[in-house]
Amino acid sequence: MDGRVQLPVLQWIKKNYPVDFVDVITEAGMDNVLSNQEDIREVLRSIEISVNVNKSTRLFVVGHYDCRGNPVEENIHRQEISSAVKRLKGHWPKHEIVGLWVNKTWNVELV
């Protein structure tokens, strides 16, 4: 949900994938939410709308430096991003699901 992350991520996705628009589903500490919380029904409902109605073909799980909703070390974020990607792959096995890390200089890296 952090506004510092939105623009770098959107620019990176548009530069690296042939898309005109990017749906954004936010939650404070989303990497932690998707990897560790049991009840993610509301997030899944939002993703369902993006996939089924807006025809999104790939999903991105993003974690970032200085996350105030999930204040853990980078290596923990990266583990949670990977875990979240695997969890979502169970729901959308035919979709490309990509993990991204936004570093302390606000550059986007693949996880």
Residue pairs with C-beta under 8 A, 6 or more apart in sequence:
1 26
1 27
1 28
1 30
1 69
2 64
2 67
2 68
2 69
4 64
4 66
4 106
5 62
5 64
5 102
5 106
6 24
8 102
8 106
8 107
8 108
9 60
9 62
9 100
9 102
9 108
10 22
10 24
12 100
12 108
13 19
13 22
13 60
14 22
17 58
21 54
23 50
23 54
23 56
25 43
25 46
25 47
25 50
27 33
27 43
27 69
28 68
28 69
28 70
29 67
29 69
29 70
30 43
30 61
30 62
30 63
30 69
30 70
30 84
31 61
31 62
31 63
31 67
31 70
31 77
31 80
31 81
31 84
32 69
32 70
32 72
32 80
33 40
33 43
34 40
34 43
34 61
34 80
34 83
34 84
34 87
34 88
35 79
35 80
35 81
35 83
35 84
35 87
36 80
36 83
44 91
47 59
47 88
47 91
47 92
50 56
50 59
51 59
51 92
51 95
56 95
57 95
57 96
58 95
58 96
58 97
58 98
59 88
59 92
59 95
59 96
59 97
59 98
60 97
60 98
60 99
60 100
61 81
61 84
61 85
61 88
61 97
61 98
61 99
61 100
61 111
62 81
62 99
62 100
62 101
62 102
63 70
63 77
63 78
63 80
63 81
63 99
63 100
63 101
63 102
63 111
64 77
64 101
64 102
64 103
65 74
65 102
65 103
65 104
65 106
66 104
67 77
70 77
70 80
72 80
74 101
77 101
78 99
78 101
78 111
81 99
81 100
81 101
81 111
82 99
82 111
84 99
85 97
85 98
85 99
85 111
88 97
89 95
89 97
98 110
99 110
99 111
100 108
100 109
100 110
100 111
101 108
101 109
101 110
101 111
102 108
102 109
103 109
